[in-house]
């Protein structure tokens, strides 16, 4: 997971998108944590990450081999986990799940430069 965060930070710096770094790295961490907890990871079906610069910002993707779709849930206030997708939902402009070639799915999140300039989702 540390390598994926480092690669994302480097890509953001190279693309001039460092303003998105804090939110992007947290989103990536949460998506990777979710995938590692729930996906079937094998040498043939590893968890993979992709980052794409778009005209308005950034798209983060986490690919895994599990067909199970993630769903935000209301966590028990005393539980130490269960808030990852709520964080993604709060930080990303939008997020979702898509099919991919082969088994599994892609979980993606988009961040825009406009939202970052306005102070984040819901501040503009």
Backbone bond lengths (Angstrom), bond angles and torsions (degrees), N, CA, C in turn:
res aa  C-N    CA-C-N  psi(-1)  N-CA   C-N-CA  omega(-1)  CA-C   N-CA-C  phi
1 X - - - 1.445 - - 1.531 110.62 -
2 X 1.326 117.09 -36.16 1.460 120.42 179.74 1.527 111.12 -62.99
3 X 1.331 116.97 -38.63 1.459 120.49 179.44 1.530 110.70 -64.97
4 X 1.315 117.37 -41.25 1.465 121.06 178.87 1.533 110.56 -62.72
5 X 1.327 117.07 -41.56 1.474 120.30 177.99 1.524 110.79 -64.57
6 X 1.331 116.56 -41.70 1.467 120.69 178.53 1.527 110.94 -62.81
7 X 1.327 117.03 -44.11 1.466 120.69 178.58 1.529 110.79 -62.18
8 X 1.323 117.20 -40.24 1.461 120.63 178.45 1.528 110.59 -64.66
9 X 1.323 117.28 -45.67 1.476 120.35 178.40 1.524 111.23 -57.92
10 X 1.343 116.40 -42.88 1.460 120.90 179.74 1.527 110.41 -64.35
11 X 1.329 117.28 -45.26 1.465 120.70 179.01 1.531 110.99 -60.39
12 X 1.323 116.73 -44.31 1.468 120.05 179.66 1.523 111.33 -61.43
13 X 1.332 116.85 -42.69 1.468 120.67 178.05 1.525 110.42 -63.12
14 X 1.325 116.82 -45.16 1.474 120.90 179.88 1.524 111.87 -62.22
15 X 1.324 117.38 -34.65 1.459 122.04 -177.97 1.529 113.48 -88.86
16 X 1.328 116.97 -1.47 1.459 119.57 -177.36 1.520 112.86 71.88
17 X 1.323 116.82 29.10 1.463 121.77 -177.74 1.523 112.62 -114.13
18 X 1.325 116.97 26.77 1.466 120.39 -177.36 1.525 112.74 -59.25
19 X 1.317 117.86 -23.10 1.466 120.82 178.45 1.532 111.08 -61.18
20 X 1.331 117.17 -22.60 1.463 121.52 179.55 1.524 113.28 -90.67
21 X 1.344 117.64 -2.77 1.459 121.38 -168.78 1.525 114.14 -56.95
22 X 1.301 119.55 -50.89 1.474 120.95 -175.32 1.528 111.34 -57.60
23 X 1.326 116.56 -51.27 1.466 120.04 -179.27 1.517 111.24 -67.05
24 X 1.332 117.21 -42.43 1.466 120.95 -177.44 1.521 111.55 -62.79
25 X 1.320 117.57 -44.32 1.466 120.98 -178.76 1.528 110.43 -66.95
26 X 1.311 118.17 -38.98 1.467 120.57 178.10 1.530 110.59 -66.69
27 X 1.326 117.46 -42.79 1.464 121.08 177.36 1.524 109.95 -60.35
28 X 1.330 116.81 -48.29 1.459 120.35 179.04 1.526 111.03 -57.82
29 X 1.314 117.07 -45.92 1.468 120.83 179.88 1.520 111.61 -59.12
30 X 1.320 116.86 -43.62 1.465 120.30 -178.95 1.520 111.22 -67.68
31 X 1.331 117.97 -42.04 1.463 120.52 179.09 1.529 111.30 -65.46
32 X 1.329 116.67 -40.55 1.461 120.20 177.99 1.528 111.43 -67.20
33 X 1.313 117.18 -41.21 1.469 120.56 177.70 1.523 110.55 -60.75
34 X 1.326 115.69 -44.79 1.459 120.74 179.41 1.525 110.52 -61.55
35 X 1.327 116.62 -45.35 1.462 120.30 179.94 1.524 111.14 -64.20
36 X 1.316 117.42 -42.07 1.466 119.12 -177.58 1.532 111.66 -69.37
37 X 1.323 117.62 -27.62 1.467 120.56 177.14 1.522 112.70 -77.04
38 X 1.332 116.88 -35.63 1.460 120.25 -168.43 1.525 115.64 -114.15
39 X 1.320 118.65 -17.65 1.466 120.35 -175.86 1.523 110.89 -87.16
40 X 1.307 114.42 156.90 1.459 120.47 172.74 1.524 107.39 -87.71
41 X 1.296 117.01 106.73 1.459 121.14 -177.57 1.525 108.74 -101.70
42 X 1.309 114.85 122.71 1.461 121.70 175.80 1.519 107.36 -135.43
43 X 1.333 118.31 167.50 1.477 119.00 175.57 1.532 112.03 -57.21
44 X 1.343 116.75 -30.58 1.463 120.05 178.27 1.528 112.57 -82.01
45 X 1.318 117.40 -19.57 1.466 121.93 -177.85 1.525 110.87 -132.46
46 X 1.317 117.47 68.29 1.464 119.31 179.87 1.531 110.61 -76.06
47 X 1.310 115.22 167.01 1.460 120.86 170.25 1.525 106.07 -84.32
48 X 1.319 116.50 130.21 1.460 121.59 -178.74 1.516 109.57 -125.06
49 X 1.324 115.77 151.85 1.462 121.03 177.97 1.520 109.70 -121.74
50 X 1.326 115.24 149.58 1.463 122.38 174.56 1.511 108.08 -141.07
51 X 1.329 115.58 147.03 1.460 121.60 177.31 1.521 107.09 -131.68
52 X 1.329 116.05 137.40 1.448 120.59 -179.22 1.515 109.54 -132.47
53 X 1.310 116.07 130.65 1.452 120.27 172.65 1.521 106.88 -81.09
54 X 1.299 116.39 134.14 1.462 120.85 176.55 1.525 107.81 -118.17
55 X 1.320 116.20 172.71 1.464 119.45 -178.27 1.524 110.95 -61.10
56 X 1.331 117.43 -29.94 1.451 119.71 -178.07 1.515 115.48 -104.89
57 X 1.335 117.70 -2.82 1.453 118.13 -178.00 1.513 113.65 163.11
58 X 1.341 116.44 -117.17 1.460 121.68 -168.30 1.523 110.70 -146.39
59 X 1.329 114.58 144.67 1.462 121.45 171.22 1.526 106.86 -123.35
60 X 1.329 115.79 130.64 1.462 123.61 177.85 1.521 106.68 -111.39
61 X 1.338 116.43 134.55 1.457 120.60 177.18 1.520 110.30 -128.50
62 X 1.322 115.76 140.32 1.459 122.75 171.64 1.527 106.13 -123.74
63 X 1.329 116.14 121.43 1.455 123.36 -178.79 1.527 108.23 -103.63
64 X 1.338 116.81 134.48 1.461 119.48 174.68 1.513 109.88 -143.58
65 X 1.319 117.02 167.41 1.450 122.80 -173.90 1.519 115.70 -89.84
66 X 1.305 118.28 2.79 1.459 120.82 -177.99 1.532 110.73 -89.47
67 X 1.331 117.53 134.99 1.466 119.63 176.09 1.529 112.74 -77.82
68 X 1.329 117.25 -12.21 1.465 121.39 -177.10 1.526 110.78 -67.46
69 X 1.324 115.74 127.62 1.461 121.69 -179.01 1.524 109.96 -88.58
70 X 1.321 117.26 134.27 1.465 119.00 178.51 1.525 111.17 -73.40
71 X 1.320 115.09 149.13 1.461 121.04 178.07 1.520 108.29 -136.69
72 X 1.328 117.31 129.41 1.468 118.08 174.62 1.524 108.84 -61.02
73 X 1.304 115.70 143.62 1.455 120.03 178.82 1.516 109.12 -131.64
74 X 1.299 114.94 163.87 1.447 119.78 175.31 1.521 106.87 -91.50
75 X 1.335 117.49 109.52 1.460 119.42 -176.07 1.523 111.88 -76.17
76 X 1.300 114.44 153.92 1.451 121.31 171.33 1.526 106.66 -63.43
77 X 1.329 119.03 131.20 1.470 120.25 -178.79 1.524 113.59 -56.43
78 X 1.320 117.74 -25.90 1.460 121.56 -179.93 1.524 113.27 -89.40
79 X 1.345 116.86 -11.54 1.467 120.70 -176.67 1.523 110.56 -73.71
80 X 1.337 116.65 141.67 1.468 119.73 179.76 1.525 113.21 -80.97
81 X 1.336 118.00 -6.23 1.456 120.24 -178.39 1.518 110.17 -136.25
82 X 1.328 116.10 -174.48 1.456 120.73 176.60 1.514 114.66 96.58
83 X 1.336 117.70 9.54 1.460 120.49 -177.18 1.530 113.50 -112.32
84 X 1.329 117.41 0.57 1.463 121.25 -173.63 1.518 114.14 -57.34
85 X 1.334 116.75 -51.06 1.461 118.48 -178.60 1.519 111.69 -70.76
86 X 1.324 117.72 -26.94 1.467 119.60 174.51 1.531 110.06 -65.41
87 X 1.342 116.52 -38.84 1.466 120.16 175.85 1.524 111.26 -65.49
88 X 1.328 116.22 -44.29 1.463 120.25 178.56 1.525 109.38 -59.39
89 X 1.324 116.38 -46.11 1.459 121.27 179.67 1.532 111.78 -59.77
90 X 1.326 116.08 -38.67 1.468 120.63 -179.02 1.527 112.30 -72.64
91 X 1.333 117.43 -35.13 1.469 120.84 -174.57 1.522 114.30 -89.94
92 X 1.318 117.34 -34.18 1.464 121.03 -175.50 1.524 110.50 -83.49
93 X 1.326 115.00 151.62 1.467 119.34 172.05 1.523 108.98 -67.53
94 X 1.321 114.77 -39.92 1.455 120.78 174.06 1.524 108.12 -158.09
95 X 1.327 115.56 159.30 1.456 121.19 176.72 1.513 107.93 -150.42
96 X 1.321 115.80 163.24 1.451 118.91 179.70 1.512 111.61 -173.04
97 X 1.313 113.69 -172.80 1.456 121.83 -179.17 1.519 107.34 -129.13
98 X 1.331 116.29 137.45 1.459 121.53 179.84 1.525 109.05 -133.25
99 X 1.331 115.05 155.43 1.461 120.50 173.64 1.521 108.37 -72.80
100 X 1.317 115.37 159.53 1.453 120.05 174.87 1.516 108.98 -135.34
101 X 1.319 116.74 164.55 1.461 120.70 175.69 1.527 107.32 -65.06
102 X 1.300 116.91 128.75 1.453 119.99 -177.35 1.515 110.32 89.90
103 X 1.321 116.11 -173.18 1.462 119.27 -176.99 1.528 112.09 -72.30
104 X 1.304 115.22 151.48 1.459 119.63 172.99 1.509 114.42 101.59
105 X 1.318 113.63 -155.66 1.464 120.66 -172.20 1.519 110.47 -152.44
106 X 1.316 114.36 171.42 1.459 123.17 172.60 1.523 106.42 -119.78
107 X 1.312 116.78 126.95 1.455 121.03 171.36 1.522 105.27 -105.20
108 X 1.319 116.92 127.24 1.458 120.30 -174.39 1.523 110.98 -129.56
109 X 1.312 114.33 157.20 1.467 121.10 175.61 1.519 107.32 -144.90
110 X 1.313 115.90 143.15 1.461 121.88 179.11 1.521 110.52 -117.88
111 X 1.309 114.50 139.89 1.465 122.40 174.36 1.515 107.67 -123.96
112 X 1.317 116.61 138.87 1.468 118.92 179.07 1.515 110.66 -112.48
113 X 1.315 113.86 150.45 1.465 119.51 176.00 1.518 110.28 -65.85
114 X 1.319 117.80 -33.74 1.467 120.69 -179.96 1.519 110.51 -62.63
115 X 1.342 117.52 -45.14 1.456 120.59 178.71 1.524 110.68 -62.70
116 X 1.332 117.02 -39.56 1.463 120.49 178.69 1.523 110.22 -63.76
117 X 1.317 116.86 -40.33 1.462 120.73 179.43 1.523 111.93 -67.59
118 X 1.356 115.51 -32.52 1.461 120.28 -179.42 1.516 113.01 -84.30
119 X 1.335 117.46 -6.98 1.457 120.70 179.72 1.512 113.67 105.01
120 X 1.342 117.97 9.36 1.445 121.06 176.05 1.502 112.12 108.76
121 X 1.350 116.99 172.65 1.458 120.44 179.77 1.518 111.44 -56.67
122 X 1.326 113.96 137.84 1.450 118.84 177.91 1.529 113.95 81.71
123 X 1.336 118.82 2.16 1.476 121.66 -179.80 1.519 109.82 -117.93
124 X 1.283 119.91 63.69 1.450 116.12 -177.79 1.425 114.56 -169.30
